[in-house]
Amino acid sequence: MTIIDASVATAWFADIQTSVPARLLLSRATLAAPNLLRIELTNALLKYVRAGLLPNTLPTKAVGMLEGTIFHWRDDRELLAVATKIAVTQRHKIYDCLYLALALERREPLATADRRLAAMARDLSIETELIEPAL
């Protein structure tokens, strides 16, 4: 199983530099995420909609498609205490720390295109797959 964050899920639906390697995760991993992913993905895709790069209907469709892609969802409330401790010690945004808390709880790797989040994960001894732009 692999925990994925919004940077990976966004790359599934918007053609960006990390789309090819991010999409490879779809075929080779059982995926998990905190419930927050739905909101973060919607927010990220709305930025592309506002810029005229994606159709208005895609954010809603994308969230629906997540249901058939991610089979292990975790309630954010159950991750919040650990995520808050990480956010305080790392001086980082709480929503990113929910992904770290889930990876720690499940003892599973985290896939992300966010270099800072990947570095924090490694500092917490979380196996990490940094999704980088395809060459």
C-alpha positions in Angstrom: 0.0 0.0 0.0 1.1 3.6 -0.7 -0.2 6.8 0.8 -0.6 9.5 -1.8 -1.0 13.2 -1.4 -2.7 15.9 -3.4 0.4 16.7 -5.5 0.2 13.1 -6.9 -3.6 13.1 -7.4 -3.5 16.5 -9.1 -1.0 15.1 -11.6 -3.4 12.3 -12.5 -6.0 14.8 -13.8 -4.0 17.9 -15.0 -1.3 17.4 -17.5 1.7 18.7 -15.6 5.4 17.8 -15.4 4.9 15.0 -12.9 1.8 13.4 -14.6 3.6 10.5 -16.3 5.4 9.2 -13.2 2.3 9.9 -11.0 0.1 8.0 -13.3 2.4 4.9 -13.0 1.3 4.6 -9.4 -2.2 3.9 -10.6 -1.2 0.5 -12.0 1.2 -0.7 -9.4 0.0 0.3 -6.0 -2.9 -0.1 -3.6 -3.5 3.4 -2.5 -4.6 5.1 0.7 -5.2 8.7 1.7 -6.8 10.9 4.4 -10.3 12.2 3.6 -8.7 15.7 3.1 -7.4 14.6 -0.2 -10.8 15.1 -1.8 -10.8 18.8 -0.8 -7.2 19.4 -1.7 -7.6 17.8 -5.1 -10.7 19.9 -5.8 -8.9 23.1 -4.7 -5.9 22.3 -6.9 -8.0 21.5 -10.0 -10.1 24.6 -9.5 -6.9 26.7 -10.0 -6.5 25.0 -13.5 -10.2 25.6 -14.2 -9.9 29.3 -13.4 -6.9 29.6 -15.7 -8.9 28.0 -18.5 -6.8 24.9 -18.6 -9.4 22.4 -17.5 -13.1 22.1 -18.0 -15.4 23.3 -15.2 -16.8 19.8 -14.7 -13.4 18.1 -14.1 -13.0 18.8 -10.3 -16.3 17.0 -9.5 -15.6 14.2 -11.9 -12.1 13.8 -10.5 -13.3 13.4 -6.9 -15.8 10.8 -8.1 -13.0 8.9 -9.9 -10.9 8.9 -6.7 -13.5 6.6 -5.2 -12.6 3.9 -7.7 -8.9 4.5 -7.3 -8.2 4.9 -3.6 -9.8 2.1 -1.6 -8.4 2.9 1.9 -9.6 6.3 3.2 -8.8 7.5 6.7 -10.9 10.0 8.7 -8.9 13.2 9.3 -10.1 13.5 12.9 -8.4 10.3 13.8 -5.1 11.6 12.4 -5.4 15.1 13.8 -3.5 14.6 17.1 -0.4 13.1 15.5 -0.6 15.5 12.6 -0.7 18.4 15.0 2.4 17.2 16.8 4.2 16.9 13.5 3.0 20.3 12.4 4.3 21.9 15.6 7.7 20.2 15.6 8.2 20.6 11.8 6.7 24.1 11.6 4.6 23.0 8.7 1.0 23.1 7.4 -1.4 20.8 9.2 -3.0 19.4 6.0 0.4 18.1 4.7 1.0 16.6 8.2 -2.2 14.5 7.9 -0.5 12.5 5.1 2.6 12.0 7.3 0.4 10.9 10.2 -1.3 8.4 8.0 2.0 7.0 6.7 3.2 6.7 10.3 0.0 5.0 11.5 -0.1 2.5 8.6 3.7 2.1 8.4 3.4 2.5 4.7 5.3 4.6 2.1 4.3 8.1 1.1 4.3 9.1 -2.6 4.5 12.9 -3.2 5.8 15.4 -5.7 6.4 17.9 -2.9 10.1 17.9 -2.1 9.7 19.5 1.3 7.1 17.0 2.4 9.3 14.2 1.1 12.2 15.5 3.2 10.0 15.7 6.3 8.8 12.2 5.7 12.4 10.9 5.5 13.2 12.8 8.7 10.3 10.8 10.3 11.7 7.5 8.9 8.8 7.2 6.5 9.7 5.4 3.3 9.2 8.0 0.6 8.8 8.0 -3.2 9.4 11.5 -4.6 7.5 11.9 -7.9 9.7 14.0 -10.1 9.1 15.4 -13.6 9.6 12.9 -16.4 12.6 13.6 -18.6 
